[in-house]
């Protein structure tokens, strides 16, 4: 506790310290998220003994000329928020630090860093505090640009796992080359890149399992006027398969990944399409971490390529990517293949839909198993596509309209089908699908006192799982600083007829934001940017504070 008080005192004084140093810039942020859990017999939820939980982050960065360094202090006392990995529980301290030097054509970082190769198929480390993910590398990174059109980077280190580090060593190189700049193309942009990543780990399983596992990738980006195409291909060499700390077989399997994105856009119209095929392409810094539900120690970045939903009921049945190879007595699958398409169109002003530009967005996607034939010896023959089980399919349509300077509306409709194992947990491709439709009507209106009022009505129809839901949200912005909300989603179609109510508000001024709410948390997947974590149902108070300087 004393160290927390000292760090908080330093944090308060930092803005004044930074003003006294002419050549040194000091900046950073503080974030605190806390909850107090209550028993709730209606949810069959009983608060644990450590019912007060808190995640706290203090980040400090210093820069002086070409040199910079920083630290991040974290505290999870007495435990991390519910639904986060227990590796954080009852831990505090300096979780990561870095020292960096950079000039016009090179940069070297020692300590903790984040990096991404291409789209992330081969490698990506990042932090998302809402998901409980921080898989930074601690080691050394070197970037070098011999020409402005060429960038080469190399990394070497160990991946973060809570306040510890994985028992493997990660090394890699990445390059980006702007061909169009080299040969002086004006309206045509052409870039290529190659990546390579190595994981060195001794598993000591006793049957000659590989100590080095490599992933290599190549990609290209083409832009011509209003058109673009991005393609990336990656291959992982042979490795054993595992699940939650256990090696499942002495047989070894390789893996592949392919992603293609194409798009076209001009004023008032846009079209984007993505296709991806993943075969046995989950990759972790610790092989035995494969299958963990907290996204810890991941090396490849494989988010679900579906529409990112904004509403309470459209987020009940969400897709989580399925890149793994699984072979057991219950389920057999080798990965996923599918596509996502987005179409955007803006109508002309003064159309029959309103005085201002009406915006139409259509999205549809399909994801399913890669077709494969499994043999008795745990080998398999795989198709590029094949006839595999459907994992997820959806169709979204959204119409946004501004009727005047004070009134706007959004109408959304979602039709979906999702594998029960994906959304509820359990074996995938075994128990069938859930089919559902969701309708949403949102209105934003400014009243006579210029306060913004937001009302959202939602309904979910399904004959499966927990049946029908009704949702309601009301938000009022008192002014630019103060906001209040109340919401409820009612599972009226289920025999228990549960309400998941919530109310609270936030206050923000300058770089400070304080938020508080009380209510019930619906259990299930919570997804941000296509990456998901499971949260259990709960009841409690939540308080958040953030400040940046």
ZAGUVEX-54478 format. One record per residue (C-alpha): x, y, z; residue in three letters; residue number from 0. Coordinates in pm, whole numbers, always signed. Example, Ala and Ser with C-alpha at 12.3 -4.5 7.8 and 13.67 -1.06 7.14 Angstrom:
BEGIN
(node (+1230 -450 +780) 'ALA' 0)
(node (+1367 -106 +714) 'SER' 1)
# end
This chain:
BEGIN
(node (+0 +0 +0) 'UNK' 0)
(node (+287 +240 +77) 'UNK' 1)
(node (+431 +202 -272) 'UNK' 2)
(node (+89 +286 -421) 'UNK' 3)
(node (+69 +606 -213) 'UNK' 4)
(node (+422 +708 -318) 'UNK' 5)
(node (+350 +646 -687) 'UNK' 6)
(node (+24 +837 -664) 'UNK' 7)
(node (+208 +1131 -509) 'UNK' 8)
(node (+465 +1125 -791) 'UNK' 9)
(node (+182 +1107 -1043) 'UNK' 10)
(node (+13 +1417 -896) 'UNK' 11)
(node (+340 +1614 -900) 'UNK' 12)
(node (+449 +1518 -1251) 'UNK' 13)
(node (+272 +1799 -1439) 'UNK' 14)
(node (+457 +2051 -1224) 'UNK' 15)
(node (+790 +1869 -1265) 'UNK' 16)
(node (+753 +1862 -1644) 'UNK' 17)
(node (+709 +2239 -1656) 'UNK' 18)
(node (+1047 +2293 -1487) 'UNK' 19)
(node (+1248 +2086 -1736) 'UNK' 20)
(node (+1303 +2279 -2058) 'UNK' 21)
(node (+1444 +1992 -2263) 'UNK' 22)
(node (+1261 +1702 -2097) 'UNK' 23)
(node (+903 +1612 -2180) 'UNK' 24)
(node (+708 +1408 -1929) 'UNK' 25)
(node (+373 +1261 -2016) 'UNK' 26)
(node (+163 +965 -1914) 'UNK' 27)
(node (-170 +845 -1787) 'UNK' 28)
(node (-344 +695 -1487) 'UNK' 29)
(node (-639 +456 -1510) 'UNK' 30)
(node (-833 +284 -1234) 'UNK' 31)
(node (-1123 +40 -1272) 'UNK' 32)
(node (-1284 -101 -956) 'UNK' 33)
(node (-1588 -309 -871) 'UNK' 34)
(node (-1774 -413 -557) 'UNK' 35)
(node (-1966 -737 -611) 'UNK' 36)
(node (-2299 -824 -448) 'UNK' 37)
(node (-2487 -1150 -402) 'UNK' 38)
(node (-2773 -1188 -651) 'UNK' 39)
(node (-2996 -1490 -607) 'UNK' 40)
(node (-3183 -1408 -928) 'UNK' 41)
(node (-2863 -1461 -1126) 'UNK' 42)
(node (-2751 -1744 -900) 'UNK' 43)
(node (-2442 -1532 -837) 'UNK' 44)
(node (-2273 -1522 -497) 'UNK' 45)
(node (-1993 -1273 -448) 'UNK' 46)
(node (-1650 -1419 -369) 'UNK' 47)
(node (-1474 -1335 -43) 'UNK' 48)
(node (-1263 -1077 -227) 'UNK' 49)
(node (-1572 -896 -354) 'UNK' 50)
(node (-1382 -569 -395) 'UNK' 51)
(node (-1158 -588 -700) 'UNK' 52)
(node (-950 -327 -875) 'UNK' 53)
(node (-728 -289 -1183) 'UNK' 54)
(node (-496 +13 -1177) 'UNK' 55)
(node (-243 +138 -1432) 'UNK' 56)
(node (+8 +421 -1409) 'UNK' 57)
(node (+213 +490 -1720) 'UNK' 58)
(node (+499 +741 -1723) 'UNK' 59)
(node (+701 +839 -2031) 'UNK' 60)
(node (+1004 +1069 -2046) 'UNK' 61)
(node (+1165 +1213 -2359) 'UNK' 62)
(node (+1481 +1417 -2396) 'UNK' 63)
(node (+1600 +1471 -2750) 'UNK' 64)
(node (+1659 +1136 -2919) 'UNK' 65)
(node (+1628 +945 -2593) 'UNK' 66)
(node (+1308 +830 -2424) 'UNK' 67)
(node (+1215 +584 -2154) 'UNK' 68)
(node (+909 +483 -1958) 'UNK' 69)
(node (+753 +254 -1703) 'UNK' 70)
(node (+410 +107 -1642) 'UNK' 71)
(node (+306 +30 -1288) 'UNK' 72)
(node (+7 -200 -1238) 'UNK' 73)
(node (-192 -307 -934) 'UNK' 74)
(node (-457 -581 -905) 'UNK' 75)
(node (-543 -573 -536) 'UNK' 76)
(node (-687 -770 -377) 'UNK' 77)
(node (-782 -934 -709) 'UNK' 78)
(node (-830 -846 -1074) 'UNK' 79)
(node (-1175 -761 -1204) 'UNK' 80)
(node (-1410 -1055 -1246) 'UNK' 81)
(node (-1350 -1238 -1574) 'UNK' 82)
(node (-978 -1155 -1593) 'UNK' 83)
(node (-707 -1421 -1570) 'UNK' 84)
(node (-615 -1513 -1211) 'UNK' 85)
(node (-246 -1459 -1296) 'UNK' 86)
(node (-306 -1092 -1210) 'UNK' 87)
(node (-472 -1154 -873) 'UNK' 88)
(node (-307 -1000 -567) 'UNK' 89)
(node (-17 -862 -773) 'UNK' 90)
(node (+135 -517 -802) 'UNK' 91)
(node (+456 -363 -924) 'UNK' 92)
(node (+635 -225 -1229) 'UNK' 93)
(node (+500 -453 -1497) 'UNK' 94)
(node (+708 -320 -1786) 'UNK' 95)
(node (+965 -58 -1880) 'UNK' 96)
(node (+1160 +54 -2186) 'UNK' 97)
(node (+1456 +264 -2302) 'UNK' 98)
(node (+1462 +394 -2660) 'UNK' 99)
(node (+1701 +584 -2884) 'UNK' 100)
(node (+1602 +700 -3232) 'UNK' 101)
(node (+1742 +917 -3509) 'UNK' 102)
(node (+1645 +985 -3869) 'UNK' 103)
(node (+1693 +631 -3999) 'UNK' 104)
(node (+1716 +393 -3702) 'UNK' 105)
(node (+1558 +315 -3367) 'UNK' 106)
(node (+1658 +78 -3088) 'UNK' 107)
(node (+1438 -17 -2793) 'UNK' 108)
(node (+1548 -216 -2489) 'UNK' 109)
(node (+1285 -341 -2246) 'UNK' 110)
(node (+912 -385 -2312) 'UNK' 111)
(node (+767 -306 -2653) 'UNK' 112)
(node (+476 -377 -2886) 'UNK' 113)
(node (+518 -476 -3249) 'UNK' 114)
(node (+317 -596 -3546) 'UNK' 115)
(node (+424 -767 -3867) 'UNK' 116)
(node (+184 -693 -4155) 'UNK' 117)
(node (-178 -766 -4063) 'UNK' 118)
(node (-63 -957 -3757) 'UNK' 119)
(node (-102 -1308 -3898) 'UNK' 120)
(node (+262 -1382 -3820) 'UNK' 121)
(node (+305 -1162 -3513) 'UNK' 122)
(node (+137 -893 -3309) 'UNK' 123)
(node (+171 -778 -2948) 'UNK' 124)
(node (-60 -516 -2802) 'UNK' 125)
(node (-243 -401 -2491) 'UNK' 126)
(node (-620 -392 -2438) 'UNK' 127)
(node (-711 -334 -2075) 'UNK' 128)
(node (-1081 -404 -2129) 'UNK' 129)
(node (-993 -753 -2251) 'UNK' 130)
(node (-716 -814 -1996) 'UNK' 131)
(node (-455 -850 -2270) 'UNK' 132)
(node (-98 -724 -2251) 'UNK' 133)
(node (+133 -958 -2438) 'UNK' 134)
(node (+428 -723 -2489) 'UNK' 135)
(node (+779 -856 -2549) 'UNK' 136)
(node (+1066 -775 -2313) 'UNK' 137)
(node (+1397 -776 -2494) 'UNK' 138)
(node (+1537 -573 -2779) 'UNK' 139)
(node (+1392 -428 -3099) 'UNK' 140)
(node (+1590 -262 -3377) 'UNK' 141)
(node (+1443 -73 -3670) 'UNK' 142)
(node (+1650 +51 -3962) 'UNK' 143)
(node (+1565 +239 -4280) 'UNK' 144)
(node (+1861 +236 -4521) 'UNK' 145)
(node (+1633 +426 -4762) 'UNK' 146)
(node (+1308 +607 -4693) 'UNK' 147)
(node (+1131 +341 -4904) 'UNK' 148)
(node (+1266 +47 -4701) 'UNK' 149)
(node (+1216 -40 -4335) 'UNK' 150)
(node (+1365 -344 -4162) 'UNK' 151)
(node (+1299 -445 -3802) 'UNK' 152)
(node (+1430 -723 -3580) 'UNK' 153)
(node (+1300 -839 -3240) 'UNK' 154)
(node (+1427 -1074 -2970) 'UNK' 155)
(node (+1289 -1140 -2624) 'UNK' 156)
(node (+1039 -1310 -2395) 'UNK' 157)
(node (+666 -1248 -2393) 'UNK' 158)
(node (+490 -1107 -2091) 'UNK' 159)
(node (+261 -1338 -1891) 'UNK' 160)
(node (+105 -1142 -1607) 'UNK' 161)
(node (+399 -1016 -1401) 'UNK' 162)
(node (+617 -1304 -1525) 'UNK' 163)
(node (+745 -1407 -1868) 'UNK' 164)
(node (+696 -1714 -2085) 'UNK' 165)
(node (+955 -1990 -2083) 'UNK' 166)
(node (+1030 -1946 -2454) 'UNK' 167)
(node (+1242 -1703 -2655) 'UNK' 168)
(node (+1084 -1516 -2947) 'UNK' 169)
(node (+1294 -1384 -3237) 'UNK' 170)
(node (+1183 -1232 -3563) 'UNK' 171)
(node (+1254 -1004 -3859) 'UNK' 172)
(node (+1018 -798 -4069) 'UNK' 173)
(node (+1060 -582 -4380) 'UNK' 174)
(node (+847 -334 -4572) 'UNK' 175)
(node (+946 -208 -4917) 'UNK' 176)
(node (+762 +67 -5107) 'UNK' 177)
(node (+824 -40 -5468) 'UNK' 178)
(node (+621 +246 -5615) 'UNK' 179)
(node (+848 +505 -5449) 'UNK' 180)
(node (+1161 +330 -5571) 'UNK' 181)
(node (+1048 +333 -5935) 'UNK' 182)
(node (+864 +670 -5910) 'UNK' 183)
(node (+504 +568 -5979) 'UNK' 184)
(node (+262 +860 -5937) 'UNK' 185)
(node (-94 +725 -5916) 'UNK' 186)
(node (-3 +368 -5832) 'UNK' 187)
(node (+116 +246 -5491) 'UNK' 188)
(node (+275 -95 -5457) 'UNK' 189)
(node (+427 -226 -5133) 'UNK' 190)
(node (+564 -568 -5040) 'UNK' 191)
(node (+678 -719 -4713) 'UNK' 192)
(node (+817 -1040 -4570) 'UNK' 193)
(node (+818 -1163 -4209) 'UNK' 194)
(node (+973 -1445 -4011) 'UNK' 195)
(node (+917 -1544 -3648) 'UNK' 196)
(node (+1086 -1814 -3440) 'UNK' 197)
(node (+979 -1958 -3105) 'UNK' 198)
(node (+1244 -2150 -2916) 'UNK' 199)
(node (+1102 -2360 -2632) 'UNK' 200)
(node (+1202 -2683 -2460) 'UNK' 201)
(node (+890 -2880 -2371) 'UNK' 202)
(node (+1071 -3196 -2247) 'UNK' 203)
(node (+777 -3413 -2354) 'UNK' 204)
(node (+1016 -3697 -2436) 'UNK' 205)
(node (+929 -3783 -2797) 'UNK' 206)
(node (+1142 -3549 -3005) 'UNK' 207)
(node (+904 -3256 -3019) 'UNK' 208)
(node (+1053 -2954 -3198) 'UNK' 209)
(node (+1235 -2692 -2995) 'UNK' 210)
(node (+1218 -2437 -3278) 'UNK' 211)
(node (+889 -2353 -3446) 'UNK' 212)
(node (+896 -2101 -3730) 'UNK' 213)
(node (+630 -1893 -3901) 'UNK' 214)
(node (+706 -1715 -4229) 'UNK' 215)
(node (+487 -1475 -4423) 'UNK' 216)
(node (+474 -1254 -4731) 'UNK' 217)
(node (+232 -977 -4825) 'UNK' 218)
(node (+157 -710 -5082) 'UNK' 219)
(node (-46 -389 -5083) 'UNK' 220)
(node (-171 -229 -5402) 'UNK' 221)
(node (-349 +107 -5425) 'UNK' 222)
(node (-466 +249 -5755) 'UNK' 223)
(node (-693 +554 -5759) 'UNK' 224)
(node (-1007 +441 -5570) 'UNK' 225)
(node (-915 +72 -5553) 'UNK' 226)
(node (-697 -125 -5310) 'UNK' 227)
(node (-598 -486 -5250) 'UNK' 228)
(node (-407 -638 -4961) 'UNK' 229)
(node (-297 -1001 -4953) 'UNK' 230)
(node (-96 -1189 -4692) 'UNK' 231)
(node (+12 -1554 -4680) 'UNK' 232)
(node (+178 -1726 -4384) 'UNK' 233)
(node (+301 -2077 -4308) 'UNK' 234)
(node (+385 -2238 -3974) 'UNK' 235)
(node (+615 -2541 -3972) 'UNK' 236)
(node (+536 -2861 -3787) 'UNK' 237)
(node (+448 -2851 -3418) 'UNK' 238)
(node (+257 -3060 -3164) 'UNK' 239)
(node (-98 -2967 -3067) 'UNK' 240)
(node (-196 -2897 -2708) 'UNK' 241)
(node (-491 -2783 -2500) 'UNK' 242)
(node (-481 -2600 -2165) 'UNK' 243)
(node (-148 -2736 -2047) 'UNK' 244)
(node (-153 -3083 -2203) 'UNK' 245)
(node (+10 -3213 -2523) 'UNK' 246)
(node (-258 -3415 -2699) 'UNK' 247)
(node (-58 -3621 -2947) 'UNK' 248)
(node (+295 -3712 -3053) 'UNK' 249)
(node (+199 -3641 -3413) 'UNK' 250)
(node (+307 -3303 -3547) 'UNK' 251)
(node (+115 -3076 -3784) 'UNK' 252)
(node (+197 -2768 -3992) 'UNK' 253)
(node (-38 -2476 -4048) 'UNK' 254)
(node (-124 -2206 -4301) 'UNK' 255)
(node (-302 -1871 -4313) 'UNK' 256)
(node (-427 -1665 -4606) 'UNK' 257)
(node (-604 -1329 -4593) 'UNK' 258)
(node (-714 -1112 -4886) 'UNK' 259)
(node (-878 -770 -4850) 'UNK' 260)
(node (-1011 -571 -5146) 'UNK' 261)
(node (-1196 -243 -5157) 'UNK' 262)
(node (-1324 +43 -5366) 'UNK' 263)
(node (-1434 +386 -5251) 'UNK' 264)
(node (-1537 +721 -5390) 'UNK' 265)
(node (-1751 +1003 -5256) 'UNK' 266)
(node (-2076 +858 -5129) 'UNK' 267)
(node (-1994 +492 -5199) 'UNK' 268)
(node (-1764 +229 -5053) 'UNK' 269)
(node (-1716 -145 -5091) 'UNK' 270)
(node (-1486 -363 -4877) 'UNK' 271)
(node (-1444 -738 -4880) 'UNK' 272)
(node (-1224 -971 -4672) 'UNK' 273)
(node (-1156 -1341 -4712) 'UNK' 274)
(node (-948 -1547 -4472) 'UNK' 275)
(node (-853 -1913 -4441) 'UNK' 276)
(node (-685 -2045 -4125) 'UNK' 277)
(node (-563 -2403 -4091) 'UNK' 278)
(node (-407 -2501 -3757) 'UNK' 279)
(node (-285 -2146 -3709) 'UNK' 280)
(node (-311 -2067 -3340) 'UNK' 281)
(node (+36 -1971 -3216) 'UNK' 282)
(node (+145 -1907 -2856) 'UNK' 283)
(node (+473 -1817 -2688) 'UNK' 284)
(node (+411 -2117 -2460) 'UNK' 285)
(node (+278 -2414 -2653) 'UNK' 286)
(node (+95 -2537 -2342) 'UNK' 287)
(node (-102 -2211 -2327) 'UNK' 288)
(node (-301 -2314 -2633) 'UNK' 289)
(node (-673 -2324 -2560) 'UNK' 290)
(node (-668 -2081 -2266) 'UNK' 291)
(node (-979 -1862 -2251) 'UNK' 292)
(node (-800 -1538 -2157) 'UNK' 293)
(node (-597 -1478 -2478) 'UNK' 294)
(node (-274 -1493 -2280) 'UNK' 295)
(node (+62 -1550 -2455) 'UNK' 296)
(node (-78 -1518 -2807) 'UNK' 297)
(node (+169 -1440 -3086) 'UNK' 298)
(node (-56 -1428 -3394) 'UNK' 299)
(node (-343 -1178 -3418) 'UNK' 300)
(node (-657 -1346 -3554) 'UNK' 301)
(node (-964 -1135 -3473) 'UNK' 302)
(node (-1311 -1231 -3591) 'UNK' 303)
(node (-1376 -1059 -3924) 'UNK' 304)
(node (-1739 -967 -3867) 'UNK' 305)
(node (-1924 -641 -3807) 'UNK' 306)
(node (-1836 -485 -3471) 'UNK' 307)
(node (-2173 -433 -3303) 'UNK' 308)
(node (-2269 -130 -3091) 'UNK' 309)
(node (-2582 -239 -2907) 'UNK' 310)
(node (-2665 -456 -2605) 'UNK' 311)
(node (-2873 -715 -2789) 'UNK' 312)
(node (-2668 -730 -3109) 'UNK' 313)
(node (-2375 -827 -2884) 'UNK' 314)
(node (-2539 -1134 -2730) 'UNK' 315)
(node (-2442 -1376 -3008) 'UNK' 316)
(node (-2096 -1275 -3132) 'UNK' 317)
(node (-1844 -1474 -3331) 'UNK' 318)
(node (-1498 -1564 -3204) 'UNK' 319)
(node (-1246 -1688 -3465) 'UNK' 320)
(node (-1171 -2063 -3474) 'UNK' 321)
(node (-814 -2109 -3605) 'UNK' 322)
(node (-722 -2418 -3399) 'UNK' 323)
(node (-670 -2779 -3494) 'UNK' 324)
(node (-880 -2998 -3262) 'UNK' 325)
(node (-887 -3377 -3282) 'UNK' 326)
(node (-1063 -3574 -3007) 'UNK' 327)
(node (-1353 -3814 -2958) 'UNK' 328)
(node (-1610 -3531 -2951) 'UNK' 329)
(node (-1501 -3285 -3219) 'UNK' 330)
(node (-1266 -3277 -3514) 'UNK' 331)
(node (-1180 -2950 -3692) 'UNK' 332)
(node (-878 -2793 -3857) 'UNK' 333)
(node (-962 -2421 -3867) 'UNK' 334)
(node (-1196 -2177 -4037) 'UNK' 335)
(node (-1264 -2019 -4374) 'UNK' 336)
(node (-1498 -1737 -4459) 'UNK' 337)
(node (-1555 -1383 -4578) 'UNK' 338)
(node (-1697 -1047 -4476) 'UNK' 339)
(node (-1840 -777 -4703) 'UNK' 340)
(node (-1926 -412 -4632) 'UNK' 341)
(node (-2121 -179 -4858) 'UNK' 342)
(node (-2163 +192 -4775) 'UNK' 343)
(node (-2377 +441 -4962) 'UNK' 344)
(node (-2470 +804 -4889) 'UNK' 345)
(node (-2783 +941 -5056) 'UNK' 346)
(node (-2784 +1291 -5198) 'UNK' 347)
(node (-2899 +1584 -4987) 'UNK' 348)
(node (-3266 +1680 -5003) 'UNK' 349)
(node (-3363 +1324 -5101) 'UNK' 350)
(node (-3694 +1165 -5006) 'UNK' 351)
(node (-3515 +1026 -4698) 'UNK' 352)
(node (-3444 +1366 -4548) 'UNK' 353)
(node (-3280 +1705 -4582) 'UNK' 354)
(node (-2931 +1577 -4496) 'UNK' 355)
(node (-2734 +1287 -4642) 'UNK' 356)
(node (-2890 +954 -4542) 'UNK' 357)
(node (-2626 +685 -4487) 'UNK' 358)
(node (-2686 +321 -4570) 'UNK' 359)
(node (-2452 +42 -4452) 'UNK' 360)
(node (-2489 -326 -4541) 'UNK' 361)
(node (-2268 -601 -4400) 'UNK' 362)
(node (-2280 -977 -4441) 'UNK' 363)
(node (-2039 -1254 -4351) 'UNK' 364)
(node (-2004 -1631 -4344) 'UNK' 365)
(node (-1758 -1842 -4145) 'UNK' 366)
(node (-1733 -2218 -4135) 'UNK' 367)
(node (-1502 -2512 -4091) 'UNK' 368)
(node (-1236 -2592 -4348) 'UNK' 369)
(node (-1337 -2918 -4511) 'UNK' 370)
(node (-1123 -3215 -4400) 'UNK' 371)
(node (-1125 -3594 -4386) 'UNK' 372)
(node (-981 -3741 -4063) 'UNK' 373)
(node (-799 -4075 -4046) 'UNK' 374)
(node (-777 -4327 -3762) 'UNK' 375)
(node (-410 -4240 -3701) 'UNK' 376)
(node (-503 -3873 -3626) 'UNK' 377)
(node (-383 -3753 -3966) 'UNK' 378)
(node (-618 -3573 -4206) 'UNK' 379)
(node (-664 -3473 -4568) 'UNK' 380)
(node (-774 -3112 -4608) 'UNK' 381)
(node (-951 -2920 -4884) 'UNK' 382)
(node (-889 -2555 -4960) 'UNK' 383)
(node (-1259 -2491 -4890) 'UNK' 384)
(node (-1460 -2814 -4873) 'UNK' 385)
(node (-1795 -2874 -4706) 'UNK' 386)
(node (-1741 -2793 -4340) 'UNK' 387)
(node (-1988 -2707 -4065) 'UNK' 388)
(node (-2127 -2354 -4057) 'UNK' 389)
(node (-1993 -2160 -3759) 'UNK' 390)
(node (-2146 -1820 -3819) 'UNK' 391)
(node (-2351 -1629 -4073) 'UNK' 392)
(node (-2501 -1281 -4049) 'UNK' 393)
(node (-2665 -1005 -4245) 'UNK' 394)
(node (-2671 -645 -4116) 'UNK' 395)
(node (-2842 -338 -4253) 'UNK' 396)
(node (-2815 +7 -4096) 'UNK' 397)
(node (-2982 +332 -4202) 'UNK' 398)
(node (-2864 +659 -4043) 'UNK' 399)
(node (-3059 +977 -4101) 'UNK' 400)
(node (-3026 +1335 -3976) 'UNK' 401)
(node (-3368 +1499 -4003) 'UNK' 402)
(node (-3262 +1843 -3886) 'UNK' 403)
(node (-2998 +2006 -3667) 'UNK' 404)
(node (-3157 +1863 -3351) 'UNK' 405)
(node (-3286 +1522 -3454) 'UNK' 406)
(node (-3119 +1209 -3598) 'UNK' 407)
(node (-3210 +843 -3608) 'UNK' 408)
(node (-3057 +501 -3674) 'UNK' 409)
(node (-3241 +185 -3771) 'UNK' 410)
(node (-3053 -146 -3753) 'UNK' 411)
(node (-3154 -500 -3841) 'UNK' 412)
(node (-2941 -810 -3783) 'UNK' 413)
(node (-3011 -1166 -3891) 'UNK' 414)
(node (-2765 -1431 -3770) 'UNK' 415)
(node (-2693 -1798 -3721) 'UNK' 416)
(node (-2414 -1910 -3486) 'UNK' 417)
(node (-2278 -2243 -3366) 'UNK' 418)
(node (-2379 -2311 -3005) 'UNK' 419)
(node (-2028 -2418 -2909) 'UNK' 420)
(node (-1879 -2090 -3034) 'UNK' 421)
(node (-2113 -1860 -2844) 'UNK' 422)
(node (-2195 -2069 -2535) 'UNK' 423)
(node (-1869 -2261 -2494) 'UNK' 424)
(node (-1818 -2632 -2542) 'UNK' 425)
(node (-1750 -2847 -2848) 'UNK' 426)
(node (-1782 -2667 -3182) 'UNK' 427)
(node (-1974 -2811 -3475) 'UNK' 428)
(node (-2157 -3065 -3260) 'UNK' 429)
(node (-2478 -2926 -3107) 'UNK' 430)
(node (-2618 -2722 -3396) 'UNK' 431)
(node (-2679 -2349 -3440) 'UNK' 432)
(node (-2875 -2067 -3280) 'UNK' 433)
(node (-3080 -1860 -3525) 'UNK' 434)
(node (-3179 -1508 -3421) 'UNK' 435)
(node (-3288 -1167 -3547) 'UNK' 436)
(node (-3235 -830 -3378) 'UNK' 437)
(node (-3408 -500 -3451) 'UNK' 438)
(node (-3283 -168 -3313) 'UNK' 439)
(node (-3426 +184 -3329) 'UNK' 440)
(node (-3210 +468 -3197) 'UNK' 441)
(node (-3299 +836 -3178) 'UNK' 442)
(node (-3080 +1131 -3076) 'UNK' 443)
(node (-3253 +1460 -3001) 'UNK' 444)
(node (-3152 +1791 -2847) 'UNK' 445)
(node (-3413 +1945 -2618) 'UNK' 446)
(node (-3489 +2312 -2551) 'UNK' 447)
(node (-3197 +2336 -2306) 'UNK' 448)
(node (-2959 +2195 -2572) 'UNK' 449)
(node (-2919 +1867 -2383) 'UNK' 450)
(node (-2864 +1559 -2596) 'UNK' 451)
(node (-3113 +1278 -2536) 'UNK' 452)
(node (-3042 +932 -2672) 'UNK' 453)
(node (-3309 +660 -2669) 'UNK' 454)
(node (-3251 +306 -2796) 'UNK' 455)
(node (-3520 +39 -2830) 'UNK' 456)
(node (-3409 -316 -2914) 'UNK' 457)
(node (-3566 -656 -2960) 'UNK' 458)
(node (-3414 -1001 -3020) 'UNK' 459)
(node (-3619 -1286 -3164) 'UNK' 460)
(node (-3512 -1652 -3137) 'UNK' 461)
(node (-3669 -1989 -3067) 'UNK' 462)
(node (-3334 -2121 -2942) 'UNK' 463)
(node (-3116 -2082 -2632) 'UNK' 464)
(node (-3279 -1829 -2389) 'UNK' 465)
(node (-3556 -1716 -2627) 'UNK' 466)
(node (-3663 -1351 -2675) 'UNK' 467)
(node (-3512 -1031 -2532) 'UNK' 468)
(node (-3630 -670 -2506) 'UNK' 469)
(node (-3382 -386 -2453) 'UNK' 470)
(node (-3401 -18 -2359) 'UNK' 471)
(node (-3135 +254 -2315) 'UNK' 472)
(node (-3179 +618 -2221) 'UNK' 473)
(node (-2887 +861 -2202) 'UNK' 474)
(node (-2891 +1232 -2133) 'UNK' 475)
(node (-2600 +1467 -2176) 'UNK' 476)
(node (-2659 +1747 -1926) 'UNK' 477)
(node (-2370 +1941 -2076) 'UNK' 478)
(node (-2035 +1868 -2238) 'UNK' 479)
(node (-1904 +1732 -1907) 'UNK' 480)
(node (-2188 +1544 -1738) 'UNK' 481)
(node (-2377 +1240 -1867) 'UNK' 482)
(node (-2628 +995 -1712) 'UNK' 483)
(node (-2776 +670 -1842) 'UNK' 484)
(node (-3019 +393 -1753) 'UNK' 485)
(node (-3054 +63 -1941) 'UNK' 486)
(node (-3223 -273 -1915) 'UNK' 487)
(node (-3232 -586 -2125) 'UNK' 488)
(node (-3518 -817 -2031) 'UNK' 489)
(node (-3502 -1186 -2117) 'UNK' 490)
(node (-3881 -1212 -2114) 'UNK' 491)
(node (-3894 -1518 -2338) 'UNK' 492)
(node (-3714 -1731 -2079) 'UNK' 493)
(node (-3900 -1888 -1787) 'UNK' 494)
(node (-3684 -1692 -1538) 'UNK' 495)
(node (-3767 -1361 -1710) 'UNK' 496)
(node (-3446 -1194 -1590) 'UNK' 497)
(node (-3375 -821 -1610) 'UNK' 498)
(node (-3016 -703 -1662) 'UNK' 499)
(node (-3057 -346 -1541) 'UNK' 500)
(node (-2784 -84 -1520) 'UNK' 501)
(node (-2766 +286 -1438) 'UNK' 502)
(node (-2488 +534 -1388) 'UNK' 503)
(node (-2311 +833 -1531) 'UNK' 504)
(node (-1982 +1001 -1608) 'UNK' 505)
(node (-1813 +1334 -1559) 'UNK' 506)
(node (-1527 +1455 -1775) 'UNK' 507)
(node (-1331 +1775 -1784) 'UNK' 508)
(node (-1013 +1825 -1978) 'UNK' 509)
(node (-804 +1509 -1948) 'UNK' 510)
(node (-997 +1368 -1650) 'UNK' 511)
(node (-1292 +1129 -1671) 'UNK' 512)
(node (-1483 +972 -1380) 'UNK' 513)
(node (-1752 +712 -1435) 'UNK' 514)
(node (-1974 +505 -1204) 'UNK' 515)
(node (-2256 +257 -1250) 'UNK' 516)
(node (-2454 -11 -1070) 'UNK' 517)
(node (-2627 -313 -1214) 'UNK' 518)
(node (-2617 -665 -1349) 'UNK' 519)
(node (-2361 -800 -1595) 'UNK' 520)
(node (-2494 -1046 -1852) 'UNK' 521)
(node (-2266 -1345 -1886) 'UNK' 522)
(node (-2111 -1435 -2219) 'UNK' 523)
(node (-1851 -1313 -2465) 'UNK' 524)
(node (-1736 -952 -2456) 'UNK' 525)
(node (-1557 -856 -2779) 'UNK' 526)
(node (-1347 -556 -2878) 'UNK' 527)
(node (-1207 -532 -3228) 'UNK' 528)
(node (-1297 -893 -3301) 'UNK' 529)
(node (-1111 -1032 -2996) 'UNK' 530)
(node (-1327 -1177 -2719) 'UNK' 531)
(node (-1313 -1276 -2354) 'UNK' 532)
(node (-1574 -1457 -2147) 'UNK' 533)
(node (-1732 -1277 -1852) 'UNK' 534)
(node (-1952 -1447 -1591) 'UNK' 535)
(node (-2283 -1305 -1477) 'UNK' 536)
(node (-2253 -1075 -1178) 'UNK' 537)
(node (-2407 -791 -982) 'UNK' 538)
(node (-2221 -494 -843) 'UNK' 539)
(node (-2096 -137 -840) 'UNK' 540)
(node (-1831 -18 -1085) 'UNK' 541)
(node (-1614 +294 -1070) 'UNK' 542)
(node (-1358 +410 -1327) 'UNK' 543)
(node (-1115 +700 -1327) 'UNK' 544)
(node (-876 +804 -1603) 'UNK' 545)
(node (-638 +1097 -1636) 'UNK' 546)
(node (-378 +1175 -1900) 'UNK' 547)
(node (-116 +1449 -1902) 'UNK' 548)
# end
